[in-house]
Amino acid sequence: MIAKIVKGQDFRGVVNYIFDRKKGTELLASDGLRTKNKETIIQSFVGQAELNPRLGKSVYHISLSFSAKDKELLSNELMAEVAKEYLGKMNICETQFLVARHFDKEHPHLHMIINRVDYHGKTISDRNDRHRSEKICKEITRKYGFYFAKGKEQVKVERLHEPDKTKYEIYNALKKYIPESGDWAELAMNLKEQGISIDFKTKGTTTEVQGVRFIKNGLSFNGSKIDRQFSFSKIDARLKQNVQEQIFSARKGDSLSTGFLRELLVQSQKQNYKDELHSKRKQIPRKKSKNKGLRRS
C-alpha cells in the first residue's frame, strides 16, 4: 500500500474529481458531511473550513493504492477499515472526511477528502506528513499481509509529483549508468545526457571528497537519500569494481581493442570534466600553516 498526499484549497474541484462518473465511484465512509449529493458535500466542507479562514490550504486529498495482487482480498468493507486506521495513525481526527473507491485502474485504490480545519476550528497538522505516511503504509501493509512491491523499479515514475518524480528519474539513471561506467568522469558524462549533474561534498577546507549530490530540474538530492547504494563510498567502490571486471574479462581473452577505442572516444570529454573538478577544488581555501614565518634558531 502506498499513499499520495495533496494539499489544496478547492473542495469543489476534488469532490467533482472523486465523483466523476467515469471512475465508477463508490462511497465507503464519511463523517460530518451531508452526503445527499455533490453540492451538499461541498457546502459541508466549505462551511467548516470557514471556522479557520487564515488556513490557506484546508483540503487534504489523500489516495491509498494497493497492488493488483490484492484485488481479491480488498472488499469495500476492508478498504474502509484500512482508510480509517490510516487516518487514526496520522492523527487526523475530530474532523470531516470522506472515503470513496474508484474502479478506473487495474489496481485497487481509494480517495479521501479531509478537512484540515477540525470541528473546533483548529488546524490538522501536516508536519512531516509524507514521512509519517510512508511509515504508516508499511505498518498497515505488514499487518494485513498486503503485497510488498519489490524495490523502486516497480514505481510508475510518470504518475509521481515533484520532488519524487525527479528523485526516481535520478534513481533509474544511476541504476543504468553506474554499471556501465569506469570512473566518475564517465558516469558524469552519461548522467549529463539525462540532464543530471554531479556535485561533490568535501571535508572541511580540504579536497577530500566525503559525499555526492545529484542535481536535476533545479532539485538536489544526496546520493544516500536517493538510495543507500548511491552514497559516494558505495558508488566509488562499484566504479573501481567495474574496472577490475574489465581487466579480468580482458585476461580471459576478450578483445582489448574495443575497450581501447572506446577509451579514445571519451578521453577528451573525461579530461574536460576532470579539469572542471580540479578547478573547483583549487577554489577551496586552504588552512594556513601555524608554523609559517617561524625561523629556525
FIMI-396962 format. One record per residue (C-alpha): x, y, z; residue in one letter. Coordinates in steps of 0.02 Angstrom, whole numbers, plus 50000, padded with zeros to 5 digits. Layout:
REM residues N
XYZA;...
//
This chain:
REM residues 297
500005000050000M;500635017349957I;499895034449992A;499905050349891K;499585066549983I;499005082749902V;498525098749994K;497475112349916G;496085124949942Q;494745119449818D;493485107149892F;492385108549740R;493745102849621G;494225087349719V;492405082449754V;491995083749569N;493525073149527Y;493115059449652I;491285058249597F;491675058249411D;490525045149334R;491965038049232K;492825032449393K;491415020849446G;491455028849619T;490775020049773E;490635029649937L;491405019150077L;491335030450229A;491105048350287S;490925058950442D;490195076150475G;489535078250297L;487845079750213R;488065066750076T;486425069149982K;487385074849827N;489005083149774K;488375100649811E;487895096649991T;489595088350018I;490495103749952I;489455115450059Q;489815104850214S;491695105650186F;491725124150143V;490625128850291G;491785120650416Q;493355127550333A;492685144950367E;492955141850552L;494805144950517N;494915156950368P;496765160150398R;497215142550341L;497635143850157G;497615125350113K;496185117250206S;495975102550087V;496835085950116Y;496655074349966H;497475057650005I;497415042249894S;497865024649951L;498395012449815S;498604993649831F;499414980449722S;498344972049591A;498864955849677K;497754960849824D;496214963849718K;495254948449775E;495654952149957L;495094970249959L;493224971449989S;492424988450012N;492254984750198E;494104980850217L;494624996250118M;493535007250228A;494314999350383E;496075002250317V;495685020350272A;495035024050447K;496545015550526E;497705025850416Y;496845042050468L;496945037350651G;498815033550641K;499065050150550M;498205059050696N;496855065250578I;495345065250692C;493885075950751E;493595082350576T;492575079450418Q;493155065850299F;492535056050151L;493185039350084V;492755033649908A;493355019249799R;493745020749613H;493695006749485F;494555015149338D;496265006949363K;496914989149366E;497484990849546H;496274993949692P;496335011649758H;495325024049858L;495255042849883H;494995052550042M;494495070750064I;494875077650236I;494525094850305N;496115101550387R;495005112950493V;494305101550628D;492635102550718Y;493375115050842H;494105126750711G;495885120550742K;497115115550606T;497545097350573I;499455097550572S;500355092450413D;502085092050492R;503145078050418N;501555070850347D;502385062050199R;503715054050308H;502425048350436R;501285042050298S;502645031250220E;502995022950387K;501145020050422I;500845012550250C;502204999650282K;501454995550453E;499724992850380I;500394982750234T;501264970850353R;499774969850471K;498534964550336Y;499764954350234G;499624965150079F;500854963049938Y;502504972349953F;503154979049787A;504944973349757K;506014988849751G;505935005849670K;505924998349496E;504054994849517Q;503625013249540V;502715021649395K;503765037549385V;502595046449264E;501225046449397R;502285054449532L;502345072849581H;503875083149621E;505075081049703P;504775062149699D;504665061649509K;506405069049486T;507105058549627K;506535042349543Y;507175048249374E;508895050449451I;508735033449535Y;508365024849370N;509795033849283A;511035028649418L;510435010649411K;510765010649225K;512395020149208Y;513425015449362I;513694997549300P;514195004549129E;515445017449191S;517295015349226G;517545030849333D;516675046549397W;517075056249239A;516225043549128E;514745042349246L;514575061349243A;514545061349053M;513195047949047N;512125057049176L;512355073749088K;511435066548938E;509955063949054Q;510035081749120G;510845076349284I;512405084649356S;513545079249499I;514155089649645D;515445083149769F;515475087349953K;517225089250026T;517875087950203K;518085105050283G;519315115550184T;520185100350108T;519925092249939T;519465075350016E;517775070149946V;516535064250077Q;514875064449987G;513985066849822V;512395075649766R;511425073649605F;510525088549529I;509105088949402K;507695101049365N;508375112749497G;508175099349631L;509645092149728S;509745075349817F;511125067449919N;511595050749843G;511165041050001S;509455049450007K;509045042949834I;509535025549891D;510805018750015R;511755010449874Q;512105027649798F;513185035149936S;514855041849874F;515855027549951S;514745013949877K;514705021549703I;516585024149709D;516855005949758A;515704999949618R;516615010349487L;518275002949541K;517504985749535Q;516944989049356N;518754992449307V;519344976349389Q;517994966449300E;518524973849133Q;520334968849165I;519824951349217F;518744949649062S;520184955248951A;521344942549029R;520094928848987K;520314932948803G;519084946948765D;519654959548637S;520674973848709L;520464984148552S;518634987548587T;518994994748757G;520475004548691F;519475012748552L;518075016548674R;519315024948788E;519965035748646L;518205041548604L;517815047548779V;519535053048838Q;519395071348788S;517685073248870Q;518295064649027K;519795076149036Q;518685091349022N;517655085149168Y;519215081549272K;519895098849235D;518255106449291E;518265096449453L;520085100949483H;519675119349456S;518285118549586K;519435110449711R;520765123749686K;519495136949736Q;519285129149908I;520295139450034P;521655130050125R;522095132350307K;523675142350332K;525065133350422S;525315139050601K;527205137450577N;527275149650432K;528535163450464G;529485154550605L;531345154250590R;532495140450643R;533665145550784S;
//
